[in-house]
Amino acid sequence: MGLPTTRLCVQRRALLEKHPWLTFLLPLLVFMLVGTLEPTPDAVGGKAVGLAIPYACYPLVYTVKIALTVAAIFFVLPGYLAFALRIRPMALVVGVLGVVAWIELCHLDLEQRFLVPLLKWVWLDWLVDLGTRSGYDPLEHLAGRPVCAWGFLVIRFLGLAAVVPLIEEFFLRGFLMRFVVGSRWWEIPMGKANGWAIVLATLVPMAMHPAELLAAAVWFSMVTWLYLKTQNIWDCVTAHAVTNLLLGVYVVTTGHWQLM
């Protein structure tokens, strides 16, 4: 049993070294592809592939998404561990300030108040709706099954505070910001960036959060500053995790499920 396992580990490392993009893109691709199947309160899931997944099935779809993404994370784990795990107190500070900024800017709802009316003139207001979150409250929808409700809430927090920060930051800082700096991007040190890298590190996340454009612009700019300051990707992951964890706590305690 030991020899085949060792051989598989060696083959995996060789694959990751031959194709460095796998470490930074594979988990996010899995997360996003399965995420296309998620239903929302106003739309069934999986319409693009001919499915009609009802909103009641959201916990199942989300759980499968997290399970497959975690499997992808474990597959590329040697690539993650190639970067020294150092976390500075500054990352915690940015994470705390970040959640305050995110919540306040989201509550202003400037996108719906000002951007959507403008986009309607060119029939593009649907772009903002693409960022509509599930807003699924397990404590309400699974009220009759408290074990299921709290069990799913644990999975939801795992995705929110552990999986998402890891895969998004490794994509943004580990791949995107280095990809635009040089052709052999995987050899570029963390923290080295040019103008394009800094701009894209904000524009791409804004495109990924169309319903929260202003919050995304401010928050991801803060983490880009942290990245340039510390030149350490794990500080970015930590700040992201702290923000998302506190956001989740805020949502559960206040009932603003539209933020999740």
N, C-alpha and C positions, 0 to 999 in steps of 0.2 A: 504493500500500500504506500509506503514511504517514497519509493523510487518514482512511480508514476506521478505522485503529487509534486515532487521536486521538479520533475521534468516539465509539468504543466506550468509551474511558477516561473521557470526559466523561459519557457516559450512566451508566457504572458509579458514578462519584462522585455523580451526581445521585440515583441510586437509593439509595445508602447514606445520603445526607443526608436523603432523604424518609422512609426507613425505618431509623432508627438502630439498631434492635434487630438488624438483620441482622449487623452487625459482631460483636456479642457472643454471639449465639445460633446463627447458621447453622453455623459449624464444629463446635460441640459437638453440635448436632442430627444432623449427618451422622455424626459419630463414634459417637454412641450408637445411631443407627438401624442402621448397618452392624454395630455391635457385637452386636446381638441375634442375628446369624447365627453368632457364634463358638461353636464346640463346646468342651466341657470334658471332662476325663477320664471323667466319669460321665454325660454327656448329649450327644446329637448337637446340632448347631446348626441354627437356623432352624425349629424345630418350630412356632413361632407362625404361620409362613406356609406350612406344609405341606412343609418341606424336612427332610432328614435328613443333615446335613453331618457326616461322621465327624471324629474328633479328628485324624486324619492330615492333614486339610486345613486345620488351624488356621493354618499359615504363609501359605497363599494368602488366606484370609479376612482375616487381620490386615493383610497387605500391601495388599489392596484397600481396607480401611478407612483406612489411613494415606494412601494415594494420593488417595482422594476427599476426605479431610479437609484434606490439604495444598492441594488444588485450591480448596476452600472458603476456606482461609486466604488464598491469593493473591487470591481474588476480593474479600475484605473488607480487604485489606492497607491501602488508604488510610485506613480507619477506625482501624486499629492505629497507623499512623504519625502520626495526629493528636495522639498523646500523646508528649511529648518523651522520648527514650530516655536516661534517666539511671539509673545503677545505683550504689547506695551500698555500701560495704564491709559495712554491717550486714546486707544481704541475704544475703551469703555466709555470715556467721556464723549467721544463722537457718537457712539451708539445711543447714549441717553439724550444728548441734544438732538440727535437725528429723529428720535421718535416724537419729541415735542414738535419739531418743525413739520414732520409728516402729518401728524394728527391735525394741527392747526390749519395747515394749508389745504388738507382734504376737506375740512369742515367749511372752508370758504366757498368750495364748489365753484371756483371761477371758470372751470371748463364748461360746465353746463350753463352758466349764467352769461358768458361772453363768447366762448369759442364756438359752441354748437350753433348759436344763431348766425354767426359768420359763415360757418361751413355749410349751412343749409342753402346759402345762396349758390353754392357750387355743387350741391348734392353730395357732400362728403361728410355730413354730420354722423353717418353710420360709423365712421372711423373711431369716434370717441366711445361709441357703444361697444366696440370690440373689447374694450378694457373692463366691461362690467364684471364684477366679482360675483361669486356664487352666493355670498351672504347666507350660507347655510348655518342655521342655529340648531345644533344637535340637541340642546337642552329643551328646545320647543318641539322639533319634529320627531324626536325619539323620547319624548317625555314618559311614555308608557314603558320604555325599556331603558332604565337608568344605566345599567351596566354597558349597554351598547352605546348610549349617549356619551358617557365619560370615557369609554374605550376609544371611540372615534375622536373625541377631543384630544386625547393623548397623541393619536396618530396625526391629527391636524397640527398640533404644536411641534411634533417631530419634523413635519414638512416645513412649517413656517420658520422655526428657529434653528434648525440644523441643516436640513437638506437644501433649501433654497439659498441661504447665504453661501454655502459651500460651492454649489454648482454655478451660481450667478457670478460670484467674485472670481472664480477660477476662469470662467469664460471671459469676463470683462478685463481683468488685470493680467491674467496669465496668458490669454490668447489675443484678444482684440487689441489691447493697447500696445502689445509688442509686435503684432502682425503688421501694423502700419508703420513701424519704425524701420524694419529691415527684413529682407527676404528669408534669412535664417533666424526667424523670430524666436525660436526656442532657445537660442544661445544668448539672447539679449537679457541683461540683468533686470531683475524686478526693480521698478522705480524709474527706469530710463524711459523717457517719453518725449514726443515732439508735439507740435500744435494739433495735428490731426488726431493723435491718440487722446489728447485731453478733451477735444471737442466730441469725438465719437463716444468717449466714456460717459458722456451725458446724453447725447442725442439717441444712442441706441437704447438705453434704459427708458428714455421717454417714449420711444416707439413701442417698447414692451409694456408700458403702463399708460396707454392713451387716455384713460379716464382720470388719471392723476398726474397730468403733465407737469404742473408747477411743482408739486411735491417731489416728483421724480427728479426734476431739474435741480432743485436745491439739495435734496438728500444725496444723490449720486455725485454731485459736485463736491460735497463735503467729504465723501469717501475717497474721491480722486485726490483731493488735497492730502488726505491721510496717507494714501498710497505713495504720493510723491515725497511726502515728509519722512516716512519711515522706511520706504523701499522694501516693504514686507507685506506679502499677500495675506498672511494670517491675521494681521491687524485689520485688514479690510473685512475678512470673513467674520472676525470677532465683533466689529462694529455693526455689521449687518445682522448678526445673530442677536446682539443685545437689543437693537431697534425692533426687530421682528418679535422677539420674546415679549418685550414690554408692550408692543402693539397688541399682541394676542391677549395679554392680561387686561389691557384697557378694553378691548372688545368684549371679553367675557364679563367683565365687571360692570360695563355701561350698557351693553346690548347693542352697540353700533356694529352689527354684523356685516354691514355693507362695506366695511373696511377690510374684510377677510374673504 
